[in-house]
């Protein structure tokens, strides 16, 4: 792979760019506190803006690494930050990346995440030279699977261990996840 790091990427409606510390307030307002946004993610809603700031500090320090990929999603017309999209797993041996994302519920159903994802799929295949881009979603979250299909991914199967794979705090149980590769 030819790592490029988190570089600015533009689409028709979006700017994908690095987070800055000043993003904390808008992130806290727009998505990281929403239980519906985090329901199927590996983290819980933020309780205070200091929690968001600490996370941003960690990400900002990681931007020096060329194999760190984490973008905020900004709407071009309003300059509002509405979510983020990132590589949640990178495997040098298989030359693959797994995408993950979260976007405020006010922007669901508008094609924003799919547009960001398509831009990143193109970036990773053309610029980073990966061989595989994929994402996973909870079986109980088919809307995320639909977003992945709009990114150009196809359902590959259901990943499960003893019928379940990921522990979901809200449900107090393990849930199946689906894998959607390009």
N, C-alpha and C positions, 0 to 999 in steps of 0.2 A: 504494500500500500504506500501511497505517496501522501503522507499526512500534510494537511494545510492548516489545521486548527480552525477555530470558530471565526470564519471570515464573514463579512457583510454580504448578504444575498438579497436581491430584490426580485419580486414578482410583479404582476400587474397591480395588485392591491396591497401588497405587504412588503415590509422590510424586516428581514431576519438579521439580528445583530447581537453583539455581546451585551450582557447585562452590565449595568453600572450600579453603584451603591444607591444612587438617587432613585432607582426603580422600586425600592422597598415599599414606599407608601402606596403606589399605584398597584403593585402586585397584591399587597394586603387587601386593597379595596376591590380589585377586579377578579382574583381567582384563588389565591392560596388559602383563603378562609372558608371557601365554599365546600360544604360537606358533599354536595352532589358532584363536584369536580373531583374530589379525592376519594370518593366511595370505592373505586376499583383500583386505586393507586397504592403504592407501597408506603405512603406517608399520610399522616393525619392533618386536618386543617390547622393552620397556624393560629396560635392563641393570642399572639401580640406581634407588633411590627418588629420588635427586637429579634424575634425568632427568624423572621424574613431577612433582616439585615445580616444576621450571622450566616445564613445560607448563602446570601449574595457574596459575602466576604470570602467564603470558601470557594465559590465558583470563580470569582474574579482572580483569586490567587492561582487557580488552575488554568486560566487562559494562557499562561506562559507555555503550557505543554501543547505541542503540535498535534497530539492525539486526543485532545479534549475538545468535545463538540457540544456546545450548549447555547442555544439562541433564545432571545425573547422575540415574540411575534408582535410587531407594531403595524397598525393600520396606517397606510400611506396618507389617506385623506385627512384623518384627525390626529395622527401621531400618538394615538392611544395604544398603550400596551395591553394586550388581551390574553396572553398566555405565553407558554414556552414550549419548545421542542428540542430534543436532545438525543444523543447516543447514550443509551443506558447500559449497553454492553458492546464491547469491541473485542474481536478475536483475531489476532494477527495470524494465527496458524491457519484459519479457514478464510481469512481475508473478508470478514463479515462484520456488519454493524447491525445492532438492534435499535430501532427508534422508539422513543416514548414521548408523550406529550400531555399537556394539560391546558385547557382554555376555559375562560370564564363562561358560565352558562348563558349569559346574555348574548354570546356570539355563536352558540351552538346552531347547527343547521344552516349556516351561511357559507359553507365551503372553505372556511378560513384554514382549518387544520389540514384539510386535504391539499389545498394550494401550497401551504408551507411544506407539507410532506413530499409532494411531487417535486418541488424545487430541491429538497434535500436528496431525494432518490437520484435525481439527475446529477447533482453535485458529487455524491459519493461514487457513482459509477464512472462519471466522466473525469472528475478531478482527482479524487482520492484513489481511484482504480480498485475499488472493492469488487469482490465477486458475488456478494450477496448482501441485500438489505432486507431486513424483516422486522416485524413488530408482533407483539402478542397482546391479546385482550382477554378479559374475563369472559367466560361463557355467558354470564348474566348481563353482559354489556354489548349487545349486538350492534348498537350505534357506532361504537368504536371500530368494530369489524367493518362496517359500511364505510367509515372514513378511510380505513386501510385499503379497501377495494378501490376507492376513488383516487388513492395515491398510485394505483396500478398494481397493487399486491393481489395475490390469489390465495385462497384458503388452502393450507397444506394439511392441516389435521388438528387434532386436539391433544395437547400435551397433558398427561396426567400421571400421577404416581399414586397407586391405590385409589384411582378415581378422582383424586384431587391434586392440586399443585401449589397454589399460593394461599397463604393465610390471609383472610380478609377480616380486619379488626371489627368493622361494623357488623358483619354477619356472625362473628365469633366462630368461624369455621374455615376450613380449606375450601377453595373454589377452583374449578377447572379454568384453564386459560386456553385460548386458541392462538395459533401461530399463523401469521399472514406474511409470507415472503414475496418479494418482487421476482 
